[in-house]
Amino acid sequence: MNSDHPPQQASADPVHPGPASAGQLSVSLVTVRFLRMLSITLEQLDAVRDANDRAEFAGLTARAETLEAETNALEREIEDLCLHAFAAGLTEQELAFHLMVFRSLSNLERVGDYAFTVARDLETFAPRARSATLQDVLPLVRLLSEMLERLAYAFAERDVNAARDVMRLDYEQVDALYEQMQRASLTRLLERPEDTSVALTASRMARNLERLGDHLVNVAERLEHVVTGLNPAHT
């Protein structure tokens, strides 16, 4: 029996792929951690909604602060992963992905900051605010939660339509709700001058939530550019 078999060739069978490259592994690691950053902000907004539903705001700031600390740690970890990937050498597609994530880290860090500030303001001023003032905040919080869910799906699946949903929700609804909250705060300020601090806090919450949405749109736009191969200057 002849044992002199020819050397085995690397399998090209897609069902049994060979070992993943360093770039592919980095893409997987970065994806998981980036999605976790998005889910943390969703948890922060869910905590705001839950506190309002239970009319129990004590501890909201502490919970948001714990989540923000995890966001900051993940930001540093993802940054390190991207820098190592850049040094290791990447395919064009992998490089575009890592650049998109690297540039989006500051957006997600700001998203976490805004969510934390909203939670802190809500715990501080909720005991002094009327229910109508709190109810103004909730539609915007729910809408931003939906945007976060769509962005997470878009990122995980590289889904352009889901990324565009994020942009559409911001342009068509977030901005309108923001203006509505600002008008309501001004009206209450004129009607009840003694509630100045509450009205100003509500106005600041509205502004922070609106800016949170803007940062989500920035990430969605970058994702669209990477997936479609569009040049940002042509969008």
N, C-alpha and C positions, 0 to 999 in steps of 0.2 A: 504494500500500500504506500503510495507516494505521499510523503509528508511535506514536500516542497511546494506549499501553496503560495500563490502570489500575495504580496502585501495587501492588506485590507485598505480600501479607499474610504474616505470620510463619507458618511451617509448623507445623501441629499434628500432623504425621505422627510417631507414636512410633518409627518405623523410622529416621527422620532427625531426631532431636531438635535443638533449638537449642543455643546455647552454654550450658555449665553455669554456674550462679550461683556467687557467691563462697562461699556457704554449702556448696554441694555440693562445690566444690573443696576446701574446708577439711575436710569430712567424709572425703574420699578421702585427703588428706595425713595427717590424724590417724590414720585407720584403719591405714594402712601402717606408720606409726611405732609405734603401740601394739602391733601384731602383732609387730613386731621386738623390742619390750621383752619380750614373752612368750617369743619364741624364744630370747632371750639367756639367760633363766633355765633354759630347757630345755637349752641348751648347757652351762650350768654343772652341772646335774644329770647330764647325759650324761658330762661329764668325770669326775665322781665315780665313776660306774659303770664307765667305761673304765679308770680308774686301778686300781680294785679288781680288774677282770678280768685286768689285766696284772700286778697286784701291784707296780705302779710308781707311787709317789705323788709323787716329786720333780717340782716345777714346777706342781703342781696349784694352789697358792695364786696363783702369778703368772698362770696362765691365767684363774682366776676373777676376779682383780683387773682384768685387761684388759677382761673382759666387763662387770664392774661399772662401770668408767669409761664404757663406751659406754652403759650403762643411764642413768647420771646425765646424760650429754649429751642423750640422747633425752628424758628427763624435762623438761629445761629447754626443749628445742625444742617439745615438745608443749604445754607450758604457754604458751609465747609464741603458738603457733598458736591455742590456745583463746581467749586474751585478745584477739587481733586479731579473731577471729570474733565474740566478744561485742560488740565495738565496731562491727563492720560491719553488724550486724543479721542475724537468722536467723529462719527459720520455727520454729514451735513444735517440730516434730520435730527439726530441726537443733539447736535450743537444748537440748533434752533430751539429745541425743547428746553434745554438747560438755560439758554439765554432768556427765554420767555419767563421761566420760573424765577431766575435770579433777579430780573427786573421787576417782577411782581411781588417780591418779598416785602418791599417797603409799603406796597399797597395793603397787603394783608396785615402788616404790623399796625398800620394806621386804622384799619378796620377794627382790629381788636381794641385799640385805644379808644375809639369812638364808642364802641359797645360798652366798654368799662365805664366811661364817663356818663353815659346815659343811665346805666344801672346805679351808679353812685348818686346822681342827681335825683333819680326816682326815689331812692330810699330816703334821701334827705328831705325832699319837699312833699312827698306823698301824704304824710300825716297832716299837712297844712293845706293841701289842695282839695278842691271840690272834685267830685267824681267825673264831671263833664270834662275837666281839664285832663284827667288821666285817660279818659276814653279817646281823646283826640290823638294820643300817642299810639294807641294800639293798632289802628289800620296800617300805619307806616311800618310798625314793627313786624306785623304779619307779612306785609308785602316784601320787606327786606329778607325775611326768612325764606320766602318763596324764591327770591333771587339767589340766595345762597344755595338752596337745594338745586336749582337749575344750573348754577355755575359748577357745583360739585359734579353733577351728572355730565355736563359738557366737558369738564376736565378729565374725568375718569374714562369717558367713551370717545373723547376727541370729537364731540358732536357740535358742529357749527351752528345748527339750528337752535340748540339749547343755549349756546353762547349768545346768539342774537336775541333770544327770549329775554335774557338778562338786560341787554341794552334797551329793548322795547319796553320792558316793565319800568325801567328807570325813566325813560323819556316820556312815556305816556301816563304813568301813574305816580311815581315817587315825587316828581317835581310838582305835580298838581296838589298832592296831599301836603307837601311842604308849604306851599303857598296858603293852603287852607288852614293849616295849623298856625301859621304866622298871623293870618287875619283874625283867627279866633283869639289868639293871645292879645293882640292889640285891642280887640273889642272888649275883652274882660278888663284890660288895663284902664280903658276909658270909663267903663262902667263901675269899676271898683278900684279906685286908686290905692286903697289900703292893701291890695293884693299885688303890689308892684313886684316884689321879689319872686312870687310864684309865677307871675306872668313872664318875667324875664327868664326864669329857669326853664319854663315850658318852651319858650322861644329858642333857648340854647339847645335843648334836647332835640327840637325839630331840626335845627341847623346841623347838629352832629349826625343825626340819622340820615339827613339828605347827603351829607358828605360821605358817610359810610357807603351809600349807594353808588356815589361817583367812583369810589375806589374799586368796587366790584365791577363796574363797567370797564374800568381801565384793564383789569385782568381779562375780562371777557373779550375785549378788543384784541389784546395780544394773542389770546388763544385762537381767535378767528384768523389772525394773520398767519400764525404758524400752521394751522390745519389747512387753510386754503392756499398758502404760499403767496398771499398778497403782500405787496410792499406797503407798509403803513402810510407812506406818502401818497399812495393812490387811493386810499380809503376815504 
